[in-house]
Amino acid sequence: MASSTSIQGVYVNVPTVDWSLFRELIRKFGWQAETREQLLDRFIVSRPANPGISEEEIMDEVKSVRYAK
């Protein structure tokens, strides 16, 4: 399998009837596949439970820079 520095992520729409064939191709090449839902779930799990800064603090910072005179 290729190293992680040479991996290109792509999104492909595959007809449901061809999904098993496509999964077999993925398996034979040693590629990895995940659905949009799996990708979103992985992203959500990776987020910190208690972020270091709140949305309000971010907006206050943006406003102070944008509207500073």
Secondary structure as GFF3:
##gff-version 3
##sequence-region A 1 69
A	DSSP	three_ten_helix	4	6	.	.	.	ID=ss1
A	DSSP	three_ten_helix	16	18	.	.	.	ID=ss2
A	DSSP	alpha_helix	19	29	.	.	.	ID=ss3
A	DSSP	alpha_helix	36	46	.	.	.	ID=ss4
A	DSSP	alpha_helix	55	66	.	.	.	ID=ss5
###
